Amino acid sequence: MNTAELRVHIDAYLNLRGSLGWQTEITGYYLRELSNYVEAQGFSWPIRTQTILEWISAASPHCGLPGQRTRLTQARCFLKHLKASVPDTEVPGPGLLPHQPRPKPRWYSAEEITELQQATLRLWEPGSLSQRTPYLIIGLLASTGLRAGEVTALTVDDVRLGSDPPQLYIRKAKFYKSRIVPIHSSTADQLRAYVQERNRVKLRRPSKAFFITGRRLPLSYSALRRMFRQLVQSVGIKNAGGKRGPLLHSFRHGFAVQRLLAWYADNLDVRAMIPHLSVYLGHLSKEAAIPQPRTGMGGNRRKQVYLTRIQHLRERREVRRACGEWKKGWLGRFGRTTG
């Protein structure tokens, strides 16, 4: 086996995965990065586990533990596939890197969401796209539970305000799944007002992107993160203990928790309702949303986080009070999206 033959095997592996419907861009990036690394280090076969760890370590300054684990997973999957045709292939073990504990999700209160939106009026000119865009996105994230990347990926055609009910079409998001997200009429009203301002502004270049920056360019995920960081610093919201964040993704956690709280307050069978929430949020499968006995695989950690938080509130008898505060806050402006 030499470098050229390794690259042939990588291409064949990517073609096979692509033919089965998998997206291969990220996998291809990591595997080609690996082949370039082993070539630069003086290629020898088989690729030893130590070489894989050195490759991962070389990337660690800019990718962190999650990126390291992704590299290990991609390398292991490819090498396991290769071992079927090249028996002397060495496959690294799965437990070479530590697990990163999932941080406890932050729950933005109704007051904090209002403060963040009001801060847009201080940081940017009121009524401009610079101000309207983060103001609306904060309300949209809080009232729909969308992922931030799904919001920035929305196109004009994806925002279907003429439908009954109004809806957002989320295209090939996480897990490469598309879904339709119904929205409340009050949320639709906010989006219609934004469309009028968007259409009034002359863009620097034609774009189908729904959200536009103050520079008249499509809003990118990195630009949204910068805006949010400015808002958080302006308001002074911090995580306890100096931990990283707060994060945009916390709006999604808050939406899920609030939906569960509302079902508890209405005395509904929450366990039976969780699959509906899972579909709405675009989880991998509705079955994955139902907590199962722990197997050590960590497959239900996200839902366990939601339910642990809910159980904590139930024990403290805060459900109805929390729901009441939430409804009187941002819900009055952006509405409830799921029944």
N, C-alpha and C positions, 0 to 999 in steps of 0.2 A: 504494500500500500504506500503510495506517495501522495503528495499534496494534490496533484491533478486528479488522481483517482478519488480522493476524499471529496473533492468538489463535485465530481460526477455523482457520487452517492448522495451528497447534500441536495443537488438539483433533482435527483430522482425521488428523494424523500419529500421534497416540497411539492413536486408535481403530483405525487400520490395523495398527499394531504389536500391539495387544491382540488383534485378530482372528486374527493369525498365531501367537498363543500366547506372545508376549513379555510379561514383566512390565513395567509402564509407570510404576510409582510414582516411581522414582528419576528416570527420564527426564523425566516430567512436572514433577517438582520443579525440575530444573535449567532446563528450557525456560521455565517460568513465571517463574522467577527472572530469566532473561535478558530476557523481555518486560517485566517490571516495571522492570528496570534501564534499558533503552533508552527506555522511556516517561519515566522520571524525568530522563533526560539530555536529553530533547527529541528525540522520535522523528524519524528521517529515513531514507528508503529509497534505496538498499539499506543494510543494516547492514554497516558497514565492518569489515574485519579488525581495525583499531585499536580499534574499539568493543568487539569480542569480547575482545581482550586487556585492555582496561581493566576490563571486567566480571570477567574472571578475576582480575586483579590486586586488585580490590576485595575479593574473597573470600579472597585468599591468607593473611591473618593467621590464619585459623582452619581452613584446609583443607590447607595445605602443598602441595608439588609434586604428590603423587598426586591430590589433589582438583582442582588446577588442570588436570591432564591429563585428568581425567574430564570436567570442564566443556568443555574444548576438543573432546573426542571427541563428546560429546552435541550440541554446537552444530554441528559439522561434519556429522554424520549427518543432522540435521534440515535443514540448509541445502542439502545435496546432494539430499535428497528434494524440497525446495521448488523447487530450480532446474529440475526437470523440467517444472513447470507455470508457474513465474515465471522466465523466462530471465535477467533482469537480477540475479538473486540472486548475491551475492558469497560464495564459499566459502573460508574460511581454509585455508591449507596445513597439512599434517599435522606438519611439523617445527618449529613455532613455539616449542615448549617443550622444554627439555632432558630427556633420559632420566635417570631416577633409578636408579643402579646397585643391583642387588639385593644386600642385605647378606648376608654369609656366614652361613648358619644356625648357631646355637649348638647344641651337642650336650650335653645334660645327662647327666652320668655317673650310674651307679647310685647312687653315694654322695650326689650332690647331690639326687637324687630322694628318697632316704631322709631326708636332712636337711630337705628341704622338708616332707615329711609329718610328721616328728617335731616340726617347729616349730609345727604346728597345735596340738599338745598344750600348748605353752608360751603361745601367744597367746590361746587360747580354752579354755573349760572342757572337759576331756576327756569325751567321750561326748555332748556337746550337739550340736545341729544346726550351731551355729556352727563347731564343730571337725570334725565328721564330714563336712560338705559339702565343704570344700576338700581334706581328706585323701583322700576318695574320688575327687574329680574329678582330682586330680593323678595318681593311679594309673590312672584311666580314660583320661586323655589319653595317658599313657605307654604303656599296653598296647593301645590301639586306634588311635591316630593320628587320632582325631576332631578336627575343628575345634572351638575353644572355643565358638563360637556354636552349633554343632550340639549340644553338651552342654547348654547352658543352654536350648535349645529342646525338649529331650526332655520328653514328657508321660508320665504313668503308663501309658497304653496303649502307648506306644512301647517301653517296657522289657519285653520278652517273656521273662521268666525261666522260664516253663513250657514254652517251645519246646525242641525237641531238634535242634541245640544251642541254648542260650540265645542271644538275639539282640536287637539294638537296631534300631528302624525309624527311619531318618533321613528326615524329610519335607522335600522341596523346599528343599534347602540351596543351596550355591553352584551356579550354572548351572541352578537350579531343578530339580535332579535329586533323586529319592528313591532310597534304597537300603537294603538289609538288611545289617547288620554283625554277623556271628557273634562271640560272645565266649567266652573260656575259662571253664571251670567255676569256677575260683577267683575270677575277676572276678564271675561271677554270684553267688557266695556273699557277696562284699562288698556287692553291690547288694541282695541279700535282707535282709541285716542293716540296711542303710540304710532299706529300705522299712518294716521293723518300727518303727524310731524315727520315721520320717516319719508313719506312721499313728497313732502314740501321741500326737503333738503336735496340738493344736487350732489350725488355721490362723486367721489373722485374717479371711480371706475364702475361700470355696471356690475351689479351683484345681486344675487337672489337671497343673500343672507338677511334674515329678519331683523336681527339686532345690529345696530350701527354705532360706532364710537363717535365722539365729538369731532374727530378728525375726518369724519365722513367715510370711514373704512369699515369693513366687516369686523365684528367683535370676535376676537380670538379668546381661547381659554386663558392664555397667559395674561391678556389685557384685563379680563374679568377678575382674575386673581389679584392683580395689582390694584384695581379699583376697590375690591373688597378689603384688601389689607389697609388701604388708606382710610376706609370707613371704620374699620375695627379700631385702628389707632386713634382716630378722631373721637370716637365714642368712649374709648377706654375699656373695651371688653377684653378680658383676659381669662385664660384657663387657670384653674387652681393649681398651685404648686409650680408655676412657671412652665407648664407643659406646652408642647407645640400647639399652635392654633390660636384662636378658633378657626374652623374650616368651613368652606362652602358646603361640604357634604353633610355638615351637621343639620342643615335645614331638612335634608331628606330623613335623617333619623327622627327629628322632631315631628315631621309630618306623620311618620309611621306610628310613633308613640301616641300622638294626639288622636289619630283615627282609632287606635285600640282603646284609648281612654273613653272616647265618645261611645263606642260600642258597649263598653262596660257600664257606662252611665245609663245607657238605654236598656240595660239588662238583656243584651243579645248574647247568643252563643258565640263568643269570640273565637274559640277554636275552629268553629265551622266557617267563620268569616275570614280567617287569615288567608286562605287561598285566593280570595277575591282581591285582597290587598296586594298579595304577591304578584298577581297578574297585572294589576294597575301600575305597580312600581317597576315591572319589567324584570323580576327575578328569573332565575334560570328555569324553575318549574314551580307550579303551585304546591306540589308535594314537598318541595324543599322548605316551604314556609311552615310546615307543621312540625313542631318540636318532637324529636324522637329520643329514645334513650341514648346516652352518650356512647359513641363507638370508638372514640380516640382519633377520629378522622377530622373533626372540627367542621363538618359540613353545615351544621346549623348554628354556628356561633353568632351570626348576625341576628337571627330570630330570637335566640336565647337572650341576647342583649336587650331586645325590645321587650320581651316578656318579663325579664328580670326587673327592668325599670317599671313596668306596669304593676307587677306584684308588689314592689316596694311602695308604690303610691297607694295601692289598694289597702295594704296593711296600715298605712298612715291615714286612711280615709280622706284622701285628698282628691279623689277622682272628680267629683262634681265641682269642687272649687277650681281645680285646674282647668276643667273644660269651660267653666264660666268665664275665667280670665281670658282664655284663648279666644273665645267667641267674641268677647267685647273688644279685643285688640284688633290685630290685622285681619281677622276673619270678616269683620264688618266691611272692610274695603275690598278684599280679594275673594271672599266667599269660600264655601266648602265644596269639595269636588267629588267626594265619594259618599254614597249613602250607606 
